[in-house]
Amino acid sequence: MSSGPSLSKHPTVSHIRFLQTFFVDEILPSLLPHFRPPRKKLDQLVDRGTFKHALSARRRLWGFSKTSPSGIHGTIVQEAFKPFQSGVRRVVNAIKRGKPTVALCNNTEGESSFEKRTQESLPDAFFLPVSHSFGPAQWADIAVIGEYQVENNEQNVQEVFIATNHALRTDLTCDEPKNIKKMSRSLLNCMQKDPRRRFAFGFTAEDANIKLWYCDRSQIVVSDPFDFREDYHTLLRFILSLSFAELHQLGWDPTMQEIHVDGHVQYDITVRSAEAQIVVYRTLGLLSDSSARDLLGRGTRVWKAVRLVEGEEVGPPVALKDAWVDNTRQREGNNLSQVLEADFAKEHPELNEHLMKVQTHGDVFVAGIQDHTPSFLQPDSSSTVGKSTRVVENGSHKEIPTPVTLFQVHYRIVYQEAGKSLAEVDSLQTVFKALAEALYGLLTMHKSGWVHRDLSPGNIVIVDGAARVIDLEYATSERSPNPLGKTGTLNFVPVEVASGKYLFRVDTLKTLDKTWNPPVFGYNPLHDLEALWWIAVYYTVNREVEIVDEEAADTQGDIEEQRGVAEDFFYDLETRQTVFLFNGYFAKQLQCLHPSLAEVAEILEDIRAILWEGYTNIEESTEPINFDVAEPLYGHMCVRLQEAAEHSEKLNIRIRRFKDIN
């Protein structure tokens, strides 16, 4: 189910700040050929009087020849910046070669105050496509975001400088300009509310100072401010680069077309396979968009969709996943293929039913080029991993490691079946049954030499009543040359993985062998099983009982205490370690649960105990940990989870979210 964007208490995020010259040269869309070289050509146009209706003799926008926005009508934002909109339009109208694609509009009916805005409030200004029909603008219509502020609060920003040729990283104080708050929320809305958005541009104007903004799923960058009254070169570059850009250069995805069917918005999405075969799918409904609610990250959306052939819907519904994946990772479809092609999977085809089948998958290409987030802070040619960069912070120098160049690749995968995510389930019986069946999918992966590494309710789906494990993006083979370290969804990450070290190795090993050094930490199949256990705990502890047959129990559990336990279990790493490592602690904490869950609590404690024993057995030895370590546990866990399902079914236990705990 879709919901509004995810905003923190202070909805601003750290961003990278660039010199304005770098921003206009490298980040803004390229100028049309007849505007190049930019500085020389723009001077020629100004000297010829091309912009005489837009710029005064002092080369300032008309309306600002002798004043700035703060000098116009006090602090009424839309009145103060009305001449800016008309000036931008005059600049565009002065160009006779080429047709503009977008035009600047001020939001005369909007709310400029950040404190008075709602999730649906549009920004102070926006560039709209010239093809936009008359009527109220929607977020899906906005090409470029604009935010105005009459005061100039640039001095309130504290900065930490990074020694690169053109950039510095900015950390905001609690007194950040309201324009930055507004831009943060507007960028979030733009990227969340329109699935077609690959990235977005914006600008903030604080009196006469303009900053240019860019955001994608990897980063937010902003330019140094420039005074639009004094720096007409940058002003003209800004206006002309955006106004004449093609729509895909402004962030829209040409491989995803919005259509309207019976008053509902749907999308025709092109999927290009690794072999360059093209298939088009039409969405039927959104299945999941939880990670798209955050500004930065994978931005994953999953739709129920159907294949299109010559405009007609063909075949049964499928699940289409659109995401931005790390460039260093093998694609999910390739991982799944390798699991299913392993000897174990071929010898036990019945177990493969608990993994999804792929219809097609591949990277997205836009204008013939692989679609990925740009890497503006590339290490220079002499850099190698492990080198350091000198940072100036609060007047002192310190060394930080040179980062590996990372970016995200736009990727799509289509599963042959569309199912219901475990995250949407409210029946405890269904939860435990699905987790028991998911063990078969994990067994297939582990026996084929793979670990999942990112189990969560969203990565288990129910298709025709049977659970299947999905989302193998972070899955890794035991043949991987690198140690399998930290990854996973926070609420369900195993405690060893969260700490990045083995926690069950006994100290006596050190005394027996003075030369012994603990091995580099690596992910193993037991960690997948623990993540599955945490999912079971999550639905038992972080949910309250909604429906129980009357004869099941006459009293309620201590809901307030349960809320506190849930917060400790899922938001405090130290408590999570205590829960899992110390016998007796977990069972004691569960005494606050609804009485109908008493037997479920005993089952969960039993599973914790066998996992604890499994960890202890493999870590008390100096032998390398292999992928057979979980073999004795699958059967026991499966039986116990099935018993929990039967108990929940017998008492008709249904669950619901706490009002103030996710």
C-alpha positions in Angstrom: 0.0 0.0 0.0 1.3 3.4 -0.9 1.6 6.2 1.6 3.1 9.6 1.9 6.8 10.4 1.7 9.0 9.6 4.7 10.1 12.7 6.5 12.3 12.9 9.5 11.7 15.4 12.3 14.0 17.8 10.5 13.4 17.1 6.8 16.8 18.3 5.6 19.6 16.0 4.5 23.3 16.4 4.1 24.3 17.4 0.6 27.4 18.0 -1.5 28.1 21.7 -2.5 29.8 22.6 -5.7 31.3 25.7 -7.2 28.6 27.2 -9.5 30.9 27.0 -12.5 31.2 23.2 -12.1 27.4 22.9 -11.6 26.5 24.8 -14.7 29.2 23.1 -16.8 28.8 19.5 -15.6 25.4 19.0 -13.9 22.9 21.2 -15.7 21.7 19.9 -19.1 24.0 20.8 -22.0 23.2 24.0 -23.9 22.0 23.7 -27.4 24.9 23.8 -30.0 24.2 27.4 -31.1 24.8 28.6 -27.5 28.4 27.3 -27.5 30.9 28.3 -26.4 28.6 29.6 -23.7 30.4 32.6 -22.2 31.4 34.0 -25.6 28.1 33.3 -27.3 26.0 34.7 -24.5 28.1 37.9 -24.5 27.6 38.2 -28.2 23.8 37.8 -27.8 23.8 40.4 -25.0 25.9 42.8 -27.0 23.5 42.4 -30.0 20.6 43.3 -27.9 18.9 39.9 -28.1 17.9 40.2 -24.5 17.0 43.9 -24.4 13.4 43.1 -23.3 14.8 41.0 -20.4 18.0 42.7 -19.3 18.5 46.3 -18.6 21.6 48.3 -19.7 23.2 47.2 -16.4 22.6 43.6 -17.6 20.1 42.9 -14.8 16.6 41.5 -15.1 14.1 44.3 -15.6 12.5 44.9 -12.2 15.7 44.4 -10.4 17.9 47.0 -12.0 18.0 49.1 -8.8 16.7 46.8 -6.2 16.5 43.1 -5.1 13.5 41.0 -4.1 13.7 42.1 -0.5 13.2 45.7 -1.7 9.9 44.9 -3.4 6.6 45.0 -1.4 8.3 44.2 1.9 8.4 40.4 2.6 5.4 39.2 0.4 7.2 36.4 -1.3 5.2 36.0 -4.5 5.1 39.8 -5.1 8.8 40.1 -4.5 9.7 37.4 -7.1 7.0 38.3 -9.7 9.5 40.2 -11.8 11.8 37.2 -11.7 9.3 35.0 -13.4 8.5 37.6 -16.1 12.3 38.2 -16.6 13.0 34.5 -17.1 10.2 34.2 -19.6 11.5 37.2 -21.5 14.9 35.6 -21.7 13.4 32.5 -23.2 11.1 34.4 -25.6 14.2 36.2 -27.0 15.6 33.0 -28.4 14.3 32.4 -31.9 16.2 29.1 -32.6 14.8 26.0 -30.9 11.6 25.6 -29.0 11.5 25.6 -25.2 10.2 22.5 -23.5 9.4 24.0 -20.1 8.4 27.4 -18.7 8.7 29.0 -15.3 5.5 29.6 -13.3 5.2 31.2 -9.9 2.8 29.4 -7.5 0.5 32.4 -6.7 -2.0 30.4 -4.8 0.5 28.2 -2.8 1.7 28.5 0.8 5.3 29.8 1.0 5.7 29.3 4.7 7.3 25.9 5.5 5.5 25.6 8.8 2.1 26.0 7.1 2.7 23.6 4.3 1.2 20.1 4.1 2.5 17.0 2.3 0.5 18.0 -0.8 1.7 21.6 -0.9 3.4 22.6 -4.2 6.6 24.7 -4.2 6.8 28.5 -4.6 7.7 28.1 -8.2 8.2 25.5 -10.9 9.0 24.9 -14.5 6.1 23.1 -16.2 6.2 21.5 -19.7 5.0 23.9 -22.3 2.6 21.2 -23.3 0.9 21.3 -19.9 -2.8 21.9 -20.3 -4.5 24.6 -18.3 -5.5 23.6 -14.9 -3.9 23.1 -11.5 -0.4 21.7 -11.6 0.3 18.3 -10.0 3.6 17.0 -8.7 3.9 14.7 -11.8 3.8 17.9 -13.9 6.7 19.7 -12.3 9.9 19.6 -14.3 12.1 21.9 -12.0 11.4 23.0 -8.4 11.8 26.6 -7.2 11.7 27.9 -3.7 11.8 31.6 -2.7 12.8 33.4 0.5 13.0 37.1 0.8 15.7 37.0 3.5 19.3 35.8 2.8 20.3 33.3 5.4 23.5 32.1 3.7 25.5 33.0 6.8 23.6 30.5 8.9 25.1 27.5 7.1 28.1 25.8 8.7 30.3 23.9 6.3 32.9 21.2 6.5 35.3 21.6 3.6 36.6 18.6 1.6 39.8 19.0 -0.4 38.6 18.3 -3.9 38.9 20.5 -7.0 35.3 21.7 -7.0 33.2 20.5 -4.0 32.6 20.8 -0.3 30.3 18.8 1.9 27.7 20.8 3.8 26.3 20.0 7.2 23.4 22.1 8.3 22.9 23.7 11.7 19.5 23.6 13.5 19.1 27.2 12.2 19.1 26.2 8.5 17.4 28.5 6.1 13.8 27.7 5.6 14.4 27.5 1.8 16.5 24.4 2.4 13.7 22.8 4.5 11.3 23.6 1.7 13.6 22.3 -1.0 14.3 19.1 0.9 10.6 18.4 1.2 9.8 19.3 -2.4 12.6 17.1 -3.8 11.2 14.3 -1.6 7.7 14.8 -2.9 8.9 15.1 -6.5 10.9 11.8 -6.4 8.2 9.9 -4.4 5.0 11.0 -6.0 6.1 10.4 -9.6 7.5 6.9 -10.4 8.9 8.3 -13.7 11.4 10.6 -11.9 15.0 9.4 -12.2 16.4 12.7 -10.8 15.2 16.3 -10.3 16.6 19.8 -10.6 15.7 22.7 -8.4 16.7 26.3 -7.4 16.4 28.3 -4.2 16.4 32.1 -4.3 17.2 33.9 -1.1 16.7 37.5 -1.9 19.0 37.9 -5.0 21.1 34.8 -4.3 20.3 31.7 -6.2 21.5 28.2 -5.5 21.0 25.4 -8.1 20.0 21.9 -6.8 20.2 18.4 -8.2 19.0 15.2 -6.6 19.0 11.5 -7.6 18.8 8.3 -5.6 22.5 8.5 -4.6 23.1 12.1 -3.7 21.9 15.7 -3.3 24.2 18.4 -4.7 23.9 22.2 -4.6 25.8 25.0 -6.1 27.5 27.9 -4.5 25.1 30.9 -4.5 25.3 33.5 -7.3 23.7 37.0 -7.3 21.3 36.9 -10.3 21.5 40.7 -10.5 25.3 40.7 -10.9 26.2 37.4 -12.6 24.2 37.5 -15.8 26.3 34.7 -17.4 25.3 32.1 -14.8 21.7 33.4 -14.8 21.4 33.0 -18.6 23.1 29.5 -18.4 20.6 28.4 -15.8 17.6 29.7 -17.7 18.5 28.4 -21.1 19.9 25.1 -20.0 16.7 24.1 -18.3 14.2 25.8 -20.6 15.5 24.1 -23.8 16.4 20.7 -22.3 14.6 17.6 -23.4 12.3 16.1 -20.8 14.6 13.1 -20.1 17.4 15.5 -19.4 15.2 17.0 -16.7 14.8 13.7 -15.0 11.8 12.0 -16.6 12.0 8.4 -17.7 11.1 8.0 -21.4 10.9 4.2 -20.9 7.9 4.7 -18.5 4.9 6.3 -20.0 1.9 7.6 -17.9 -1.5 6.6 -19.2 -5.0 7.1 -17.9 -7.4 4.2 -17.9 -10.9 4.7 -16.5 -9.8 7.6 -14.5 -6.8 5.8 -13.0 -3.1 6.4 -13.6 -1.2 3.5 -15.0 2.2 3.1 -16.6 3.5 1.4 -19.7 7.0 0.3 -18.7 9.7 -0.9 -21.1 11.9 -3.7 -19.9 15.1 -4.3 -21.8 16.8 -7.7 -21.3 20.6 -8.2 -21.2 20.2 -9.5 -24.7 18.6 -6.2 -25.7 15.1 -7.8 -26.2 12.3 -5.3 -25.5 9.1 -6.1 -23.7 6.4 -3.6 -22.6 4.3 -4.1 -19.5 1.2 -2.2 -18.3 0.9 -1.7 -14.5 -2.4 -2.9 -12.9 -1.7 -1.7 -9.4 1.1 -0.9 -7.0 2.3 -3.8 -4.8 5.0 -2.0 -2.8 6.8 1.3 -2.7 8.2 1.4 0.8 11.8 2.2 -0.1 10.7 4.8 -2.6 9.4 6.9 0.3 13.0 7.9 1.2 14.8 10.4 -0.9 18.1 8.5 -1.1 18.3 4.7 -1.5 17.1 2.1 -3.9 13.8 3.7 -4.6 12.2 0.3 -5.2 8.7 0.0 -6.5 6.9 -3.2 -7.4 3.8 -3.3 -9.5 1.3 -5.9 -10.5 1.5 -5.7 -14.3 0.6 -7.5 -17.5 2.5 -7.9 -20.8 1.5 -5.7 -23.8 1.7 -7.1 -27.3 0.7 -4.5 -30.0 -1.2 -2.6 -27.3 -3.2 -5.6 -26.1 -2.8 -7.2 -22.6 -1.5 -10.7 -22.9 -1.0 -13.5 -20.4 -1.4 -13.7 -16.6 -0.4 -10.9 -14.2 3.3 -10.6 -13.3 5.3 -8.6 -10.7 7.5 -5.8 -12.1 10.2 -4.4 -9.9 11.9 -1.1 -10.6 15.0 -0.2 -8.5 18.3 1.6 -8.4 21.0 -1.0 -7.5 24.6 -0.7 -6.5 26.9 -0.8 -9.5 29.3 -3.2 -7.8 26.6 -5.9 -7.3 25.6 -8.7 -9.7 22.0 -8.3 -10.9 19.3 -10.0 -9.0 18.1 -12.0 -12.0 21.6 -13.4 -12.6 21.8 -14.4 -8.9 18.5 -16.2 -9.0 19.5 -18.0 -12.3 22.7 -19.3 -10.7 20.9 -20.6 -7.7 18.3 -22.4 -9.8 21.0 -23.8 -12.1 23.0 -25.3 -9.2 23.0 -29.1 -8.9 21.0 -29.1 -5.6 18.2 -27.0 -7.2 18.0 -29.3 -10.2 17.8 -32.4 -8.0 15.1 -30.9 -5.8 12.7 -29.0 -8.2 9.9 -29.2 -5.6 11.9 -26.8 -3.4 12.3 -24.3 -6.2 8.6 -23.4 -5.8 9.7 -21.3 -2.9 11.8 -19.1 -5.0 10.4 -16.7 -7.7 10.8 -17.4 -11.4 12.1 -14.6 -13.6 10.4 -13.7 -16.9 12.9 -11.0 -18.0 15.3 -8.5 -16.4 17.9 -6.0 -17.4 19.3 -2.5 -16.9 17.3 0.5 -18.1 18.8 2.4 -21.1 17.9 6.0 -21.8 18.8 7.5 -25.1 20.9 4.5 -25.8 23.0 4.8 -22.6 22.8 2.8 -19.4 20.8 4.8 -16.9 22.8 5.3 -13.7 23.4 8.0 -11.2 26.4 10.2 -12.0 29.5 10.1 -9.9 30.4 13.8 -9.4 33.1 13.1 -6.8 35.2 10.6 -8.8 38.6 9.9 -7.3 41.3 11.3 -9.6 43.3 9.0 -11.8 46.1 8.6 -9.3 43.7 7.6 -6.5 43.4 4.0 -5.3 41.3 2.5 -2.6 43.0 3.0 0.8 44.5 6.4 0.0 43.2 9.3 2.0 41.9 12.8 1.5 42.8 15.8 3.7 39.8 17.4 5.3 39.7 20.8 7.0 37.2 20.7 9.8 36.8 23.4 12.5 40.3 24.7 11.7 42.1 21.4 12.0 43.2 18.8 9.5 42.4 15.1 9.6 42.7 12.3 7.1 39.8 10.3 5.7 39.9 7.3 3.4 39.4 7.9 -0.3 36.1 6.4 -1.2 35.6 3.8 -3.8 33.7 5.2 -6.8 30.1 4.0 -6.4 26.9 4.7 -8.3 23.5 3.2 -8.7 22.2 1.5 -11.9 18.6 1.7 -12.9 17.4 -1.9 -13.1 14.1 -3.8 -13.7 13.2 -7.4 -13.1 9.9 -9.1 -13.9 8.8 -12.2 -11.9 6.4 -14.6 -13.6 3.9 -14.4 -10.7 2.5 -11.6 -8.7 1.9 -12.2 -5.0 1.1 -10.6 -1.7 3.9 -9.3 0.5 4.2 -10.7 4.0 4.3 -7.0 5.1 0.6 -6.8 4.3 -0.5 -9.8 6.3 -2.5 -9.4 9.5 -3.0 -13.1 10.3 -0.4 -14.5 12.6 -1.2 -18.0 11.3 -0.4 -16.8 7.8 2.9 -15.2 9.0 4.2 -18.4 10.7 3.1 -20.6 7.8 4.9 -18.3 5.3 8.1 -18.3 7.4 8.1 -22.1 7.6 7.8 -22.3 3.8 10.4 -19.6 3.3 12.8 -22.0 5.0 12.6 -24.2 1.9 13.7 -21.3 -0.3 16.6 -20.6 2.0 17.5 -24.3 2.1 17.7 -24.3 -1.7 19.9 -21.2 -1.7 22.2 -22.5 1.0 22.6 -25.9 -0.5 23.4 -24.3 -3.8 26.2 -22.2 -2.1 24.3 -18.9 -1.7 23.1 -16.7 1.2 20.3 -14.2 1.0 21.7 -11.5 3.3 18.6 -9.2 3.3 15.6 -11.0 4.6 12.6 -8.9 5.6 8.8 -9.2 5.4 8.9 -7.3 2.1 11.2 -10.0 0.6 8.8 -12.9 1.3 5.6 -13.0 -0.9 2.7 -15.3 -0.9 1.6 -16.7 -4.3 -1.4 -19.0 -4.5 -1.1 -19.6 -0.8 2.6 -20.6 -0.9 5.5 -18.4 0.4 8.4 -17.5 -1.9 11.7 -15.8 -1.1 12.4 -12.8 -3.4 14.9 -9.9 -3.7 18.2 -11.6 -4.2 20.0 -8.4 -5.0 22.3 -8.8 -2.0 22.6 -12.5 -2.3 26.2 -13.8 -2.4 27.9 -17.0 -3.4 30.2 -18.8 -1.0 32.7 -18.6 -3.9 32.8 -14.8 -3.6 36.4 -13.6 -3.2 35.5 -11.0 -0.6 34.3 -11.7 3.0 30.5 -11.4 3.3 30.1 -8.5 5.8 27.4 -6.1 6.9 24.1 -5.9 5.1 20.4 -6.4 5.8 17.3 -4.5 6.8 17.8 -2.9 10.2 14.9 -4.5 12.1 15.9 -8.0 11.0 19.7 -7.9 10.7 21.4 -10.7 12.7 23.2 -9.4 15.8 26.7 -10.6 14.6 26.1 -8.9 11.3 25.2 -5.6 13.0 28.3 -5.7 15.1 30.5 -6.9 12.3 32.2 -9.6 14.4 31.8 -13.1 15.8 30.1 -13.1 19.2 30.1 -16.8 20.1 33.8 -17.6 20.0 35.0 -18.7 23.4 38.0 -16.9 25.0 39.7 -20.3 25.8 40.7 -20.5 22.1 43.0 -17.6 22.6 44.8 -19.3 25.6 45.1 -22.6 23.9 46.8 -21.1 20.8 48.8 -17.9 21.4 49.2 -17.5 17.6 45.5 -17.7 16.9 43.9 -14.7 15.4 40.1 -14.4 14.9 39.1 -14.8 11.3 37.7 -11.9 9.2 33.9 -11.9 9.9 31.7 -13.3 7.1 28.0 -13.9 6.6 26.9 -17.6 6.7 23.5 -19.4 6.4 22.8 -19.3 10.2 22.5 -15.5 9.8 19.7 -16.0 7.2 17.9 -18.2 9.7 18.3 -15.7 12.5 16.9 -12.9 10.3 13.9 -15.2 9.7 13.6 -15.6 13.4 13.6 -11.8 13.9 10.8 -11.5 11.4 8.8 -13.9 13.6 9.6 -11.9 16.7 8.7 -8.7 14.9 5.2 -9.8 14.1 4.7 -11.2 17.7 6.2 -8.3 19.7 5.8 -5.3 17.4 2.1 -5.9 16.7 -0.8 -6.0 19.1 -3.5 -8.7 19.1 -6.6 -7.5 17.3 -9.0 -10.5 17.2 -8.9 -13.5 19.4 -11.8 -16.0 20.0 -13.5 -15.1 23.2 -12.7 -18.4 25.0 -9.0 -17.9 24.2 -8.3 -15.4 27.0 -10.1 -13.1 29.3 -7.4 -10.6 29.9 -5.2 -8.4 27.8 -1.4 -8.1 27.9 0.4 -5.0 29.1 0.3 -3.0 25.8 2.4 -0.1 27.1 5.1 -2.4 28.4 5.0 -4.4 25.1 5.5 -1.1 23.2 8.6 -0.5 25.2 9.9 -4.0 24.6 9.3 -3.6 20.9 11.2 -0.4 20.8 14.2 -2.0 22.6 14.1 -5.1 20.4 14.1 -3.3 17.1 15.7 0.1 17.7 18.5 -0.6 20.1 21.5 -2.7 19.0 22.7 -3.3 22.6 19.4 -4.7 23.7 19.1 -6.8 20.5 22.4 -8.5 21.4 21.2 -9.1 25.0 18.0 -10.6 23.7 19.8 -13.1 21.5 23.0 -13.8 23.4 21.8 -14.2 27.0 19.6 -17.2 27.8 16.5 -16.4 29.8 16.4 -12.7 28.9 14.2 -13.0 25.8 11.6 -15.3 27.5 11.3 -12.9 30.4 10.7 -9.9 28.2 7.8 -11.7 26.4 5.8 -12.0 29.6 4.0 -8.8 28.8 2.4 -10.3 25.6 -1.3 -11.1 25.3 -2.0 -14.4 27.0 -3.0 -16.0 23.7 0.6 -15.6 22.6 2.2 -17.6 25.5 2.7 -20.7 23.5 4.1 -18.7 20.5 6.6 -17.0 22.9 7.8 -20.5 24.1 8.3 -21.6 20.5 10.3 -18.4 19.6 12.5 -18.9 22.7 13.1 -22.5 21.6 14.1 -21.4 18.1 16.4 -18.7 19.6 18.0 -21.4 21.8 18.8 -23.8 18.9 20.2 -20.9 16.8 22.3 -19.9 19.8 23.6 -23.5 20.1 24.3 -23.6 16.4 26.4 -20.4 16.5 28.3 -21.7 19.5 29.0 -25.1 17.9 30.5 -23.6 14.7 32.4 -20.8 16.4 34.1 -22.8 19.1 36.3 -24.3 16.4 39.1 -22.6 14.5 37.9 -24.4 11.3 36.6 -22.2 8.5 32.8 -21.9 8.5 31.2 -23.5 5.5 27.7 -23.3 4.0 26.5 -26.6 5.6 26.4 -25.1 9.1 22.7 -24.7 9.2 21.8 -28.1 8.0 20.7 -29.6 11.4 18.4 -26.6 12.0 16.1 -26.4 9.1 13.8 -29.2 10.1 13.5 -28.2 13.7 12.8 -24.6 12.8 10.2 -25.6 10.2 8.3 -27.9 12.7 8.3 -25.2 15.4 7.1 -22.5 13.0 4.3 -24.8 11.8 3.3 -25.4 15.4 3.1 -21.7 15.9 0.9 -21.4 12.8 -1.4 -24.1 14.0 -1.7 -22.5 17.4 -2.5 -19.1 15.9 -5.0 -20.7 13.5 -6.7 -22.5 16.4 -7.2 -19.2 18.4 -7.8 -17.1 15.3 -5.1 -14.6 16.3 -5.0 -11.5 14.1 -2.6 -8.7 14.6 -2.5 -5.0 13.8 0.2 -2.2 14.0 0.7 -0.1 17.1 -0.6 3.4 16.6 2.8 5.0 17.1 5.3 2.1 16.3 5.9 0.9 12.8 
